[in-house]
């Protein structure tokens, strides 16, 4: 997913970029300082989604939404003023983020965007089925790792560690890229870790909303509060 952040306030753009970097499936992020710059960037960048502030100088976010070319990127409005909510949805926005928002609220908006993009995607561009095994090069050869045996995944510099019952092989891959291949059975639980949902036994509480995920084999995996709501929602729906 390609995302263009449009906001005239630098701190607001920086916050959104930081929050987006921990989300899977985002391939490119660019920024625009106002509505004019946003419309100028559209042809070359071709975003899938605009995270669009409403109150901006010269051209408002609502004006930008009304000026989008066809086919238009999806729009999620971002603003500090809830009185714009009705007008935002009248402008066919996918969602509406009211400042100050948090990571779970952003994740819910991105989930809606992904659903809409999946509906729009032609059959020829449909995502490939999730892989069932990974080929991990090692000095002695190539290890075949069955995906259903991966309990959780941890980042290590330019590698990921695949935690399985048979070992912890290293794979040269980004966590976000690997999660896109593995499909919805895995979910990020920390900026440096992801978990296979079927391996979760329980969640233990720690300070300040953080926690630990306890696996069926007794292993413990870190859980950041920013990912907790999405994990609990997914567990409740399974």
Residue pairs with C-beta under 8 A, 6 or more apart in sequence:
1 25
1 26
1 27
1 48
1 49
1 110
1 113
1 114
1 117
2 26
2 27
2 28
2 29
2 45
2 46
2 47
2 48
2 49
3 20
3 26
3 28
3 29
3 30
3 47
3 48
3 49
3 50
3 51
4 29
4 30
4 31
4 32
4 38
4 41
4 42
4 45
4 47
4 49
4 50
4 51
4 73
5 13
5 16
5 17
5 20
5 29
5 30
5 31
5 32
5 51
6 31
6 32
6 34
6 35
6 37
6 38
6 50
6 51
6 52
6 53
6 56
6 61
6 64
7 13
7 16
7 31
7 33
7 51
7 53
7 56
7 78
8 33
8 34
8 53
8 56
8 57
9 53
12 53
12 78
12 99
13 31
13 33
16 51
16 78
16 106
17 29
17 31
19 103
19 106
20 26
20 29
20 106
21 29
22 103
22 188
22 191
22 226
23 106
23 107
23 110
23 176
23 188
24 175
24 176
24 179
24 180
24 188
25 114
25 176
25 179
25 180
26 176
28 45
30 41
30 45
30 47
32 38
32 40
32 41
34 56
34 57
34 58
34 59
35 56
35 58
35 59
35 60
35 61
35 63
35 64
36 58
36 59
38 50
38 52
38 64
39 59
39 64
39 67
42 68
42 69
42 73
43 69
46 73
47 73
48 73
48 74
48 113
48 117
49 73
49 74
49 75
49 76
49 94
49 113
50 64
50 65
50 68
50 73
50 74
50 75
50 76
51 76
51 78
51 97
52 61
52 64
52 65
52 75
52 76
52 77
52 78
53 61
53 77
53 78
53 79
54 60
54 61
54 62
54 77
54 78
54 79
54 81
54 84
54 88
55 61
55 79
55 80
55 81
59 67
61 77
61 79
62 84
62 87
62 88
62 91
65 75
65 77
65 91
65 92
65 93
66 91
68 75
74 94
74 113
74 116
74 117
75 91
75 92
75 93
75 94
76 93
76 94
76 95
76 96
76 97
76 109
76 113
77 84
77 88
77 91
77 93
77 95
77 96
77 97
78 97
78 99
78 101
79 88
79 96
79 97
79 98
79 99
80 98
80 99
82 98
84 96
85 96
85 98
88 96
89 96
94 109
94 112
94 113
94 116
95 108
95 109
95 112
95 113
97 105
97 106
97 109
102 226
103 226
103 227
104 226
104 227
104 228
104 229
104 230
107 227
107 229
107 230
108 230
118 127
121 127
129 183
130 147
130 181
130 182
130 183
130 184
130 185
131 147
131 181
131 182
131 183
132 146
132 147
132 148
133 144
133 145
133 146
133 147
134 144
134 145
134 147
134 150
134 162
134 171
135 142
135 143
135 144
135 145
136 142
136 143
136 144
136 145
136 162
136 169
136 170
136 171
137 143
137 172
138 169
143 169
145 162
145 164
145 169
147 182
147 185
148 196
148 198
149 164
149 165
149 166
150 162
150 163
150 164
150 182
150 186
150 196
151 163
151 164
151 165
151 195
151 196
151 199
151 215
151 217
151 219
152 163
152 189
152 193
152 194
152 195
152 196
152 199
152 213
152 215
152 219
152 221
153 160
153 161
153 162
153 163
153 175
153 178
153 179
153 186
153 193
153 194
153 195
154 160
154 161
154 163
154 192
154 193
155 161
155 174
155 175
155 192
155 193
156 170
158 172
158 174
159 170
159 171
159 172
159 173
160 170
160 171
160 173
160 174
160 175
160 178
161 168
161 169
161 170
162 168
162 169
162 170
162 171
163 219
165 217
171 178
175 188
175 192
175 193
175 194
179 186
179 188
179 194
185 196
185 197
185 198
186 194
186 195
186 196
186 197
187 194
187 195
187 197
187 227
187 230
187 231
187 234
188 194
188 227
189 195
189 213
189 221
189 222
189 223
189 224
189 227
189 231
190 221
190 222
190 223
190 224
190 227
191 224
192 222
193 221
193 222
195 213
195 221
195 231
197 231
197 234
197 235
197 238
199 215
199 216
199 217
200 213
200 214
200 215
200 216
200 231
200 235
201 214
201 215
201 216
202 213
202 214
203 211
203 212
203 213
203 214
203 223
203 228
203 231
203 232
204 211
204 212
204 213
204 214
204 220
205 211
206 212
208 225
209 225
209 228
210 222
210 223
210 224
210 225
211 223
211 225
211 228
212 220
212 221
212 222
212 223
213 220
213 221
213 222
213 223
213 231
214 220
215 221
223 231
